[in-house]
Amino acid sequence: MVSFHSVFGVTLGAVVCGMSYPLVGSYIFSLVSVIAPKGSETLANSTLLIGANLGSFSTPLFLSELGKMNSLTTHAGPFLTAFWLLIILTMIVLIYQTFFQKKVHQNIMN
């Protein structure tokens, strides 16, 4: 478990979070226009935007319920659990994208 007890550590975490969201969000929105079928790019982007908004809306509810389910009793408990879940999810997506991008690249080259 990582815990910062200094302003520098918290600032570093905020910078990493603040930089990662716009980068990942931009990547996802540009990727959806590449993989969406021709003529349905608008629908795909709209669906993605609705999903992102629902995720933003439901995050506080999710963290509240996560805090009730885990054994960590501090206020940081739900965030730490969500952190590790997101790390696992990120690894799965990176592995998937690595293999998926090779297939897309091979199809484009052929």
N, C-alpha and C positions, 0 to 999 in steps of 0.2 A: 504494500500500500504506500503510495506516494503522498506526502503531506508537506506543504510549504508553511513555514512559520516566519516568512520575511516578505517584505513588499516586493523585492526583486523576483521571488518565486511566483508570487501571484501575478505580477506584471508579465512575466514570461508566459505563464499559462494563458493569460488573457490575449496576449499577442498571437500565440499559436492558434487559439480558438478563433480569434478575430480574422486571421489570415486564411484559415482553412475553409471556413464556410463560403466566402465568396468564390474561392478557387474551385471548390467542389461543385458548388451550385452552377457556376458558369460552365464547367466541364459537362455536367449532366444535361443542361439545357442545349448545349451545342451537340452533344452526342445523340440526344433524342431526335434532332432534325436529320441526323445522318442515318439512323436505323429505322425511323418511321417510314412506312410505305408512302410512295409518292401520292400527293394529294391529301394526306392526313396529318401533315406536320402540325397544322394549327390545332387539331384535336389532341394530338399527342402532347404538345406544349401546354394546352389548357388543362389536360388531365394531370400532367406533372405539377403544374402550379397549384391546382386544387389539392393534390396530395401533400405538397409542401406546406400549404396553409393549414390543412387538417393536422399535420404533424406538429406544427408550431402551436396550434390550439391545444392539442392533447398532451403535449409534453408535461405541463405542470400536473395534470391529472395522473399521468403515468408515473411521474416521480413521487407523487403522494402515495399512490398504491404500492410502489416499489419500496418505499420507506416502511410501510406496514408489514411487508412480506419478509424483508431480510432481517438479520439479527444485529445489524449495526445500529446502535442507539443514538449516534450523533446526527446532527443535521446534514453532515457530509455523506452519510451512508447511502442514500439513494443516488447521489451524484457519482459516488465511487462505483456503485454497481452498474449504473448506466455507462460510465466510462469504460469499464471492462467489457460490457456487452457491445459497445460501439467499436472497441479495439478488435474484438472477435469478428464482428460484422465487416469491418474494414479489411481485415485479412482475407476473409472469404471473397469479398468483392474484388480485391486486388488479384487474387489467384484466378478468379473467373475472368476478369478483364484481360489478364495476361494471355490466357488461352483464347479468349474470344477475339481479341484484337489480332492475333496471328491469323485466325480464320478469315476475318474481314479483310486484312491486308492481302492474304493469298488470293481471295476472290477478286479483289480490285486489280491485282497484278495480272490475273489470267484473263 
